[in-house]
Amino acid sequence: MEILVYGIGGVGGYFGGKLAKAGYNVSMIARGKHLEAIKENGLEVESINGNFTVHPKLATDDVAEVATPDLVILGVKSWQISEAAKDIKPIIGKNTMVLPLQNGASNAEKLMEVLPKENVLGGLCRIIAFKEGPGKIKHPSIEPHVTFGELNNSKTERILQLKKIFDKSGVNCEIPEDIQLEIWRKFLYITTVSAMGGLTRVSIDKILQSEYLKDMMRKTAEEVLAVGNKKGIALTREHVEKALKVAAQQPKGTTASTQRDIMEGKPSELENFNGYIVKEGEKCQISTPVNRLLYELVLPMEKEARKA
């Protein structure tokens, strides 16, 4: 099994590290000092489940050096998906599986604009992990989990084989009955908290101390529900309530990764979250005034970040 992990941040670094630790041939695409450190000392993962260091089969910033993979795991941000797809296209084989683990509802769609649809899987993950320094990944909390499946939800031989690979690597994983529903469930939650966090610049628990902002979060989620339903996604009001409940259960001080990007002046996934709902709402003739407000208020910061 030849595996390529494209993007060695928190997500790609942790899951790629676990796969390499299990003995699979893992190649890693990284950049700059991070790449240099991995080449010299291996990839160090500090985890609540035990620290480890792995030496990948190959660490490089040049996809042309990578053999045709059986599996590609994309660890980049959702706004980087299209460029990543163009980069890996020359090495993709007929049977290569491409698994996106980004937040966002349109990752598979973007991949299929560049790659054959037969190569593309649906996927998402739940993990708190980040690059702590060159060659170092930190996983400080929650049990990591990967959810994946064929876009038509069929239980193919390759999907069952992929589950065995994650199982052998000690990664909790699941093949759901409806992968699109699972993607949208997480998308609903992350879209509800991210821009709001970027604007208020406080943690989720502090946002929820305001009844006005709590109601605004609910309306944001309800607009996601309406757009999702129009697109054939089986979201329900129960999913909205669950998202708000999950937000309320977050430990004090918790912030979303997109919120942190906004606050740090970095390019964020705004376009792929609230921006996506605004644009899809227009296509579906669904009104999304709260998502538009959040989107337009954060957009000037996003434009400035992309100039840097």
N, C-alpha and C positions, 0 to 999 in steps of 0.2 A: 504493500500500500504506500503509494507516494502522495504525500500531503503537502500542500503549499498554504502557508498562513500569510496573507497579504495584509500587513499592518500589525505591528507588534506594540500596541498600546495595552491598556488594561485588559480588554476583551481578548484580542489576538494573542497577547503575551501569556495570559493565564491558560487559556484552552490549548494554545499551541504548545505551551510548556508541558501540560498534562499529557498530551498526545506523544510528545518526544520522550517524556519520562517512561511511558508505557512501551517504548521500543519501536515506534513507527518512524519511518523515514520522513522527517519533517524539514522542509525548507522554509525560511523566513525572509520576508521582504521588510527591511527596515531602512532608516536613513541616518546620515550624520554620525554624531557621537554615540548615539544609541546602537547603531550598527557596528561601529568600531569596538564598543565594549562587549557586544555579544560575540564578535569574532575572537576577541582576545580572551575573555573570561567566561564565556557562555552566558545564558540568560538566567538571571537569578530571580526566583519567585518567593516572596515572603507572604505566607498564607496562614490563615487561622487553622487550616487543615494540615499544616506542616510545611516548613521551608524546603526548597530544593533548587538545584541548579542543573540545567540541561545544556548540552552542546548540540545544536541542530545539525542535520546533515549538511546544510548549506545556509549561510546568512549572506544576503546580498541586497543591493538596491537595483539590480538589473535582472528583470524577469527573463531575458534571453538566456541567462545561465541556468535556468530551472528546467529540469526534465518534465515532459508532459505529466501532469498530476492526475491521480484518480479522484482527489478531493481538493477543492480550494475553499478555505474559510476566509471570508472577508472581515477583517477587523478594523476597517476604516470607518469614518463618519458617513452618515447617509448622503451628505452633499458631495462626497468624494466617490460615490459608487460608479457613476458613469465613466469617469477617468480610469478608475481601477479596472473596469470591464474592458475598456479599450486596450489597457496595458497587458492584460492577461490573455486577450483573445488569440494572439499568435501561438500560444502554447496549449490551448484548450483542445483536448481530444474528443472524439465522438462520445466516449463514455465518462468524461470528466463531470463530476458533480460540483456545482458552485453553490455554496451555502452562505447567504448573507445573514449576519447576526445583529445588524444595526437596528436602532429604534427607527420607526417610520413605517408608513403603510404602503409605500410605492417602490420599495427596493427591488422586488422581483420584476416589476414592470420596467424599471430602468435597465436592469440587466438584460432583459429580453429585447430591448431596443438595440443592443450591441451583440449579444451572444445568442446562439440557437436556444429556443425555449426548452429543448430537451435536456439541456445542461443545467437548468436553473431549478433550485429547490426553494421552498419557503422556510424561513427560520427566524428565531429570535432567541435572546438569552436574558437571564436575570443574574446579575453579578455586580458587586461593587469592587472595582479594581482600577488601578491607574498606574501610569509610569512614574515611579518615584525619582528616577535618575537614569543616566545612561546604563543600559543593560539590566535595569532593576524594575520589577513589577511588584506592586503591593496589593494584596487582597485582604482588607481589614475586617470585613464583615459579610454576613449572609451566605448561605450555601449556594454555590453557583448551580445554574440549571440551564440546559439547552432544550429548546422545543423546535422540531423540524418535521418536514413532510413534503411529499409531492404536492404540487400546486393543485392537482385534482383530487387529492386526499387518498389516492390508491396506495395500498400497502405493498409496494414493489419489493423485489429482492434486494435492490440496492439500498433502499431505505432501511430494511431490516438489517442489512450488513452494516450500515452506518451506525445503527443503534448498538450493535455488538462492539464496534470500535470505541464508541464513547464509554460503554459499560466497562470494557477492558481497561480504559484509561482512568477509571474512577470518577467519571463525570456524570452527575445525575442528568438524565435525559428523558424525553417523552416524545412519542409520535401521537399527536392528537387526532381526534375525529375530524376536526375542521381547522386546518392550519391558518387560513385567512382570518377566522374568528379570533384565534389566539393572537395573531399579529395585531389586529385592530383593538383587542382588549388592552394590550400594553400601550398601543398608540394612543388610545383614549386617555389613559392615565397620564402618560408623559406629556401629551399636548396640553392637558389641563393644568399641570403644575409648572411647566418650564418657563414660558414667557412671563407668567405672573411672577415667578421667582426672580426673573431677570429684571423686571420693572421695580419690584418692591425691594430687592436686594437683601431680603431676609429669608430665614429658613421656613420650611413648610409649616411647622407648628406655629410660628409667629403670624404667618399669613392667615391661618385658620382662627386666630383670635378675633379677627374682624368678621362680623356677620355679613357685612357688605361684600367683602372679598370672597368669603365662602360661597355666597350666592352667585358671585361672578364666576367662580370656578365651576359651579353646577351648570350654569348657562353655557359655559365653554364646552363642557362635556356633552350637554344635550345637543349642541350643534354638531359635534362629532358623531353622535348617535344618528342624527337625522341624515347626514351625508352618507355615513356608512350604510344605513338601511337602503337609501336610494341606490347605492352601488351593489346591493345584494348581500351585504354582510349581515350576519344574524345577531347583531348586537341588540340588547334589550335594556330597559330602564334599570334592571337589576345590575347590569354591568356598570352603569353610571353610579349607582349607589355603592357598589363594591369599590370602584375607583376612589370615591370620596372617603370611604371607610379606610382604605389602604393609606391614603394621604394622612388621615387623622391618626393612624397607628405608627407613623414614622417616628423614629427617635428624635429627641430635641436636637436641633442643629442641622438636620438633614436638608440638603439641597440637591436639585437635579443637575446632571452633568451639563446640560445645555444652559441652565441658569449660570453655572460657574463659568462657562465659556463667555457668555454675555458680559458678566461682571468683570472678567479678566481682559475684555477687549479683543477676544479671539473670534474668528468666524464660527458661527453656530449652526444648529440644525433648524433654525427658525423657518426657513422656506419649506422644509420637509415636514414641519409640524403644523403650526397655525396657518402658515402660508399655503400649505397643501389643502387644508380645509376650506380656506377662502376661495382658492381657484377651483377646486372640485365642486364647491357649493354653487359657484357661478355656472359651471357646466350643467349641474343637475337642477338649476333654478331653485336652490335651497338658500334661504337667507342665513347669513352667518355674521351678524353684527358684532358679537363679542369677540370672536376670533379675529375679525377684521380690525377691531380696535386694538387688540393686543399686538397683532402683526404690524400695523402701521406705526404704533408707538415704539416698537423695538427696531423696526427697519432702519431708521437713521443710524443707530448704533451698529447694526449689522453691516451697513455700507461702509462705515468708517473702519470697521475691523478688517474688511476685505481690501482696503487700500494699503494696509500696513504690510 
